[in-house]
């Protein structure tokens, strides 16, 4: 994607400077290997041809703690954990991989992600970690391939994080192969919304449940876990392609795709919006086509939203599901899980720009 196109995508959020709002939570790179120190890698796995005995794949890996000083045996006290691997593929040669979570190097406690503006420092850290393990790359770091980048947007002041996780879960997201809500054991069983496919995914979870008193109550975090396919659509294949503009455009595009900014509303507000569409006889969709909204269709739509919010599905055709998803997008609201217990009308959303919950 060109820089001009990327700028247009970034403006979908209505924000000119996304860079100051986005953080980096993980970075994974691969590179051709010129030489390596085998004793640095205690773990190994070898695959041979059962007939000829030829080595088809030879993998070496190590998980290390380091302060990023550059010394192969760090004595300064480690800050964070990193993974380094070297793999031999028959007919291809040796390739290396490094994966780091840069947060511990930015925040000593390791609970705040690294700002996007420091992405270059995260790349330098990955390079240092590789050199510490005695691995010599056969290409400059600028030409290393990007295998995964996790971008994050923290939120604070959220009154009921669990309500957002449950309310936003039923929303349809294009090209997803999984969409689930669970208590993540890796995050102290914090309630987590996880949706995506093999190309990439997004997560939304309660940070206070995950980290306790080390973060403020009411803290949440939205993350997008991007693999090569997603990143490649925005021209981010190598380290040199990770420009601020492309990263911002990518985050803006995935935020819109994730639909995490959708308004969460009580039934009274949803009824008001649907009622206005019935009175108008319909609405024009994003393609400019007129979509009718009859009282009967409105009743079916409200029933669909209600059962969906409570995890009930009675099936139906794929076309019907598509038609109702278009209607839900036109409304721009989802029902709050507390619809039947709330004593007052609620209409709120997670605001990307302020990083807080705001009244809609």
PELIN-V358362 format. One record per backbone hydrogen bond with DSSP energy under -0.5 kcal/mol. CO is the residue of the C=O (numbers start at 0). NH is the residue of the N-H. Records with the same first field share a line. If there is no record, write none. Layout:
CO = NH + NH
//
This chain:
1 = 5
2 = 6
3 = 7
4 = 8
5 = 9
6 = 10
8 = 11
9 = 12 + 14
10 = 13
15 = 17
17 = 20 + 21
18 = 21
21 = 115
22 = 151
23 = 113
25 = 149
26 = 99
27 = 146 + 147
28 = 97
29 = 144
30 = 95
31 = 137
34 = 135
35 = 37
36 = 39
37 = 40
39 = 41
42 = 60
44 = 58
46 = 55 + 56
48 = 52
53 = 48 + 55
55 = 89
56 = 46
57 = 87
58 = 44
59 = 85
60 = 42
61 = 63 + 83
63 = 81
65 = 78 + 79
71 = 73
79 = 65
80 = 100
81 = 63
82 = 98
83 = 61
84 = 96
85 = 59
86 = 94
87 = 57
88 = 91 + 92
92 = 88
93 = 32
94 = 86
95 = 30
96 = 84
97 = 28
98 = 82
99 = 26 + 101
100 = 103
101 = 104 + 105
102 = 105 + 106
105 = 107
106 = 109
113 = 23
114 = 117
115 = 118
117 = 120 + 121
118 = 122
119 = 123
120 = 124
121 = 125
122 = 126
123 = 127
124 = 128
125 = 129
126 = 130
127 = 131
128 = 132
129 = 132 + 134
130 = 133
132 = 36
134 = 136
135 = 33 + 34
139 = 142
140 = 143
141 = 239
143 = 238
144 = 29 + 146
146 = 227
147 = 27
148 = 150 + 225
149 = 24 + 25
150 = 223
151 = 22
152 = 221
154 = 219
155 = 356
156 = 158
159 = 162 + 163
160 = 164
161 = 165
162 = 166
163 = 167
164 = 168
165 = 169
167 = 170
172 = 175
177 = 195
179 = 193
181 = 183 + 191
182 = 184
183 = 186 + 188 + 189
184 = 187
186 = 189
189 = 183
190 = 205
191 = 181 + 193
192 = 203
193 = 179
194 = 201
195 = 176 + 177
196 = 199
198 = 226 + 229
199 = 196
200 = 224
201 = 194
202 = 222
203 = 192
204 = 206 + 220
205 = 209
206 = 210
207 = 211
210 = 213
211 = 214
215 = 218
217 = 157
218 = 206 + 207
219 = 154
220 = 204
221 = 152
222 = 202
223 = 150 + 225
224 = 200 + 226
225 = 148
226 = 230
227 = 231
228 = 232
229 = 232
230 = 233 + 235
231 = 234
234 = 236
236 = 145
237 = 240
238 = 241
240 = 242
242 = 246
243 = 247
244 = 248
245 = 249
246 = 250
247 = 251
248 = 252
249 = 253
250 = 254
251 = 255
252 = 256
253 = 257
254 = 258 + 259
258 = 261
259 = 349
262 = 264 + 333
263 = 347
264 = 335
265 = 269
266 = 270
267 = 271
268 = 272
269 = 273
270 = 274
271 = 275
272 = 276
273 = 277
274 = 278
275 = 279
276 = 280 + 281
277 = 280
280 = 292
282 = 284 + 290
284 = 287
288 = 284
289 = 291
290 = 282
293 = 297
294 = 298
295 = 299
296 = 300
297 = 301
298 = 302
299 = 303
300 = 304
301 = 305
302 = 306
303 = 307
304 = 308
305 = 309
306 = 311
307 = 310
316 = 320
317 = 321
318 = 322
319 = 323
320 = 324
321 = 325
322 = 326
323 = 327
324 = 328
325 = 329
326 = 330
327 = 331 + 332
331 = 262
333 = 264
335 = 338
337 = 340 + 341
345 = 265
346 = 359
347 = 263
348 = 350 + 357
349 = 351
350 = 354 + 355
354 = 155
355 = 350
357 = 348
//
